Amino acid sequence: MKPRRVRSPLALVLGLALAACGGRVVPPSSAGAPSSPAARPAAAYPLPRPRAPAPVARPVPAVPLAPVPVAPVAGATTAAAAGVVAGLRFDTLPIEESEAESARQAFLLSCPGLMRRTDASGLTRGEDWRPACDAARTVERGGARAFFQRWFEPVQIGDGKAFATGYYEPEIMGSRERRPGYEVPIYARPSDLIEVDLGQFSTELKGKRIRGRVEGQGFVPYFDRTAIEQGALDGRARVLAWAADPVDLFFLQIQGSGRLRLPDGGIMRIGYDNQNGREYVGIGGLLRQRNILPPGGASMQGIVGWLRANPVEGQALMRENKSYVFFRELTTAPIGAMGYPVTGGVSAAVDPKFVPLGAPVFLSMDRQDASALWVAQDTGGAIRGANRFDTFWGAGPQAEATAGGMSARGTAVLLLPVGTLARLNAGAPPPQP
C-alpha cells in the first residue's frame, strides 16, 4: 500500500504506530523455519559433543517425555500470563554429564547478561540468577549435572508442548570485488535507513520499533526486496561483497550470518547489521499452501531444489518475502542476541517473552538429536510464542543437513533459579519488561 504522506516525519511515525501497533518488525530469523532470521547470528564453533546425527535429515525418532497436564491459556503474551507450573522432576530428565558441562559453560558465559537484563517473560529478576552464576564458576570436573540439579528447578510454561526447528552458519561462494561469476551484491546497512523506538513517544508503544526512510517531508517504509534487487540502494548502501548465487544469499539472509568462501580460498565472515523493516514471509509456507512441494518436501533442501529448478518462478517467490537483511563484516566469531557467541549443539533461539535469555531449557523431543539441554542465547523473527525453539547446529555440511531438516515436537522443561516458582505463586510482583 502506498504510504500516506504527512507534514513531518515524526507525525507519520506516530500515525503508523497507532494504526499498526499490532504488527511487528521482524528481526533476523532462522532457516529451520523458513518462516527466521533469524535470524540469527551463528558461530563457527564445532559441535562440542557427538550428539548430532550422521549427515542425514531424519534420525530415528525418540519418544518424548509427556508434559504435566495443563490446559493452554489462549492469547497469552508472556510466560507469566501463559501460566507456570512445576515441571518434570530433574532426576527424570535424561541429561548426560557431557551435555550438562557444555550447557554450564554457555550458561556461565550468559550470566552477566542474565543479571543485567530485564526479563521480558515476567518470571525472574536479575538478582535471582546470582547464586547459580556464582556457583557455575567453581563446578568441579564431573559435577555439571549435579550443579543444575542443585541450583535450578524445572518448570513448565503453559501446556509445555514444544516445537523446535534448526539453524546453522552457512558458507557460500563470495568475493570482495565484483568479478565474473560473482554478481549478487551483499549490502551493508544503508545510510538512509532510520530505526525509530516508538516507546520514546508513548508508553503504550514501549518495545515497538519501526524502520523506514525520509522522503521529502514524510517518513515512509523502506524499500522492499524487489526494489532493492532492482537497484534502489545504488548510492545509499555500500556493497560489502558479491555473492555467486542469489539463492545462497537469500538463505544466508534467513540465517542472519555466515561465511563467504573467497576465490583465493580465504574466508570472510559477515553478520546481521539491520533489516529493512518489512515483514518476513516464509516461502516454505507459501510452497505448501500452493501444493507445489510434495509432503515432507518443505525442508530447506527441498525448497532450495525447487528454486534452482524453477529460477524465474523462484525469483518471484523469494520476492514475496519483502524482508531484506543488511550485513557487516565480522572479525570475531558471530554472536547471538545476548551479545555472546553461540555454540553448535548448545545454543537455541527463543521468544524472550516466554523464556529468559540465558536460561537453560531441556527439550524432550521426537528427534533424538534435538533432545538435550540447551541454553537460550538467541532470538529469531519466526520464533514466537511459548515453547518455540530454534536449535543452533554450528557450521558445515552436517550442521546444514541437521538444521535444514529439523522439525521436532515434544516437551520443554525450563530451568529457573530455585525458589522462583514459590515466589511467583506467592504473588510477588514480577519484573516489569
Secondary structure as GFF3:
##gff-version 3
##sequence-region A 1 433
A	DSSP	alpha_helix	9	20	.	.	.	ID=ss1
A	DSSP	alpha_helix	79	82	.	.	.	ID=ss2
A	DSSP	beta_strand	84	86	.	.	.	ID=ss3
A	DSSP	three_ten_helix	90	92	.	.	.	ID=ss4
A	DSSP	alpha_helix	97	116	.	.	.	ID=ss5
A	DSSP	three_ten_helix	126	129	.	.	.	ID=ss6
A	DSSP	alpha_helix	130	136	.	.	.	ID=ss7
A	DSSP	alpha_helix	144	151	.	.	.	ID=ss8
A	DSSP	beta_strand	152	157	.	.	.	ID=ss9
A	DSSP	beta_strand	161	169	.	.	.	ID=ss10
A	DSSP	beta_strand	171	175	.	.	.	ID=ss11
A	DSSP	beta_strand	184	187	.	.	.	ID=ss12
A	DSSP	beta_strand	194	197	.	.	.	ID=ss13
A	DSSP	three_ten_helix	198	200	.	.	.	ID=ss14
A	DSSP	three_ten_helix	203	205	.	.	.	ID=ss15
A	DSSP	beta_strand	209	215	.	.	.	ID=ss16
A	DSSP	beta_strand	218	221	.	.	.	ID=ss17
A	DSSP	alpha_helix	225	229	.	.	.	ID=ss18
A	DSSP	beta_strand	239	243	.	.	.	ID=ss19
A	DSSP	alpha_helix	246	255	.	.	.	ID=ss20
A	DSSP	beta_strand	257	261	.	.	.	ID=ss21
A	DSSP	beta_strand	267	275	.	.	.	ID=ss22
A	DSSP	alpha_helix	283	289	.	.	.	ID=ss23
A	DSSP	alpha_helix	300	309	.	.	.	ID=ss24
A	DSSP	alpha_helix	311	319	.	.	.	ID=ss25
A	DSSP	beta_strand	325	330	.	.	.	ID=ss26
A	DSSP	beta_strand	347	349	.	.	.	ID=ss27
A	DSSP	beta_strand	360	365	.	.	.	ID=ss28
A	DSSP	three_ten_helix	368	370	.	.	.	ID=ss29
A	DSSP	beta_strand	372	378	.	.	.	ID=ss30
A	DSSP	beta_strand	388	395	.	.	.	ID=ss31
A	DSSP	alpha_helix	397	404	.	.	.	ID=ss32
A	DSSP	beta_strand	408	417	.	.	.	ID=ss33
A	DSSP	alpha_helix	420	425	.	.	.	ID=ss34
###
